[in-house]
């Protein structure tokens, strides 16, 4: 049985978006802020949270003791870690781009 993915509450999501918007407005002013910058900052923050979560899922999914016969191994395990690495690289790229 899989555990349902925990989502941010609507209030937490709204606060995250508002804080990202305030950061951009403080740096560039209301008229200098672009909507895509707000979206990019929220995506970076979400990615920063998602990468460690994905790594934790991979660690648990590979444990025979906790997953029993459903534990991942071989190619599936390698693909999971590759996905985690690619996601981390994307977050790093977005963070680098957001700073420009």
N, C-alpha and C positions, 0 to 999 in steps of 0.2 A: 504494500500500500504506500503510495507516495504522499509526501507532506505538501499541502497547498502552499503556493508561493505567497509570502507575506508582502502586501503592497503598502505603500505609504498611505496614510489616511488622507482624505481630501484636504484637511486643514494643514497637515505637514507638507503636502505637495504645493499648496497655495503659498505657504510661508517660504518654501524653497524658491519658488518662482518670484515672489515679491522681493526676496533678498537679492536675487540675481539682478532683477531690474533696478533696485536701489543702487547696487554696486556700479552698474553701467551708467545710470543717471548721475551719480556722484562724480564719476570720472569724466563724462562727456557732456553732461547737461541733457535736458529733456530733448531738445531738437537735434543733438549730436548722436543720440542713441539709435541704433538700428535694431529692429526686431530680431534679426538673425543672430545678433550678438547675445541677446537675452537667451534665446533658445540654445545657443552653443554653450553658454555657461551652465545652464541647467543640465544639458547633456553631459558635460564634463563632470559635474558633481554627481550625477546619477551613475556614470561610469566608474567613478572613484569608489562608490559604494558597491557597485555590482561586481567588480573584479575580485575583491577579497571574498565576497559571498560565493562566487563561482569556484574559487579555489577551495573554499571550505566544503562545498558540495562534492568536488572532485575527491578530496581527502576521505570524506565519509563513504562515497560511492565505491571507492577502491578497497575499503576495509572489509575483509571477509568476516571478521567478528561481528560487525554491525549489520552488514548487508546479507550475510549468508550466501545462498546460491545466486543471488542477484548482484553480487559484487562485480564491478567491471574490471576487465583486464585486457591485455593485448592491444589490438588496434583501436578498440573503443576508448580505452584509457588514454592512449597516445592522442587520439583525436580530441578528447576532452581537454587535455593539457594544452594542445595546440590552439584550441579555441580560446582558452583562458589567456594564452600569450598574445594572440592576435587582438583580443579585446583590450588587454593592457596596452598594447602598442597604439591602438586607436584612441584610447583615452589620453595617452601621452601626446599623441599628435594633435588631438583637439585642444588639450591644455596649452600646447605650444602655440597653436594658431590663435587661441583666444587672447593670448598676451600681446598680439600684434594689432 
